[in-house]
Amino acid sequence: MAITIRKKEGENSSAFLYRATSHIRRSGVLLSARKKRFKLNKPNKAQRKVSALHKIAVIKKVDLRKKLGLPPVKKSRRY
């Protein structure tokens, strides 16, 4: 969705800028762009399965460490 706004003859730049920003705001282009940018897709069936299997593996590992009396594993931060 492209918007073309041209400067009118004899219009100063601040007036043009004001008119252009208000036109863009009213058109809803920014709102739709933000919606597209931050939209998260639902995980598909394969992704849900992988996540569930990973969760089960982690729970088994934690339970085993508890059973053996070992301290819990610290989560490492990735930067």
N, C-alpha and C positions, 0 to 999 in steps of 0.2 A: 504494500500500500504506500505509494510514493506521493508526496505532496510537493507541488511546485509553487513557490511564492516569489513573485518578481517585485523589485523595488519600483514604486510609482515615480513618475517624473516629478521632480521638485520635492520629493519626500526625503527628509533627513534620515540618517542611519538609525538614530535612537527610536524614531517613530516606526521605521520599518521593522526593527527588532521587536518592538512591543507588539506590532500587528502580527508578525510571523509567529512569535511564541504563543500568543493567544489563539491563533488559528490552529497551531499544532496541538495545543491543549484541548481545544474543542473537538478536534477530529478523532481523538481517542487512539492515535497511533502509539503514543508512549505507554498508555495503559495496556494495550494488547502486547506490546514488546516486553513489558515487565512480566505479564502473565506467561508468555512463552519462555522467558529466560528462567523463571524459578519453578516451572511446572515439573513435578516429579512423576514419572511414569510408574504404574503399578508393576511389581515384579511378575514375570511370567512363571509358568509352572516349573520350568527347569531351575530358575533362580530360587524359587521358594524351596525346592527340593534340596539344592546345594546348601542353602542357609540352614534348613532343618537338620541336615546331616552334620554340618559343622557344629551346630548347637549341641547335638547329641554327643559328639566326640569331645567337646569341651567339658560338658557335664560329667562324662565318664572320667576324664582326666582329673577333674577337681575332686570327685568322689574318691578316686584311688589315692590321691594325695592326702585327703582327710583320713582315709582308712589306715594309711601307713604312718600317720602322725606328722607329716611333713608340712612346712609352712606353705600358705597359698602362693602361687606364682604372681609376681608383680607384673602389671601390664606395662609394656614398654611403649613409649610415645614415639610416633614417627613424625618427623618434621620434614 
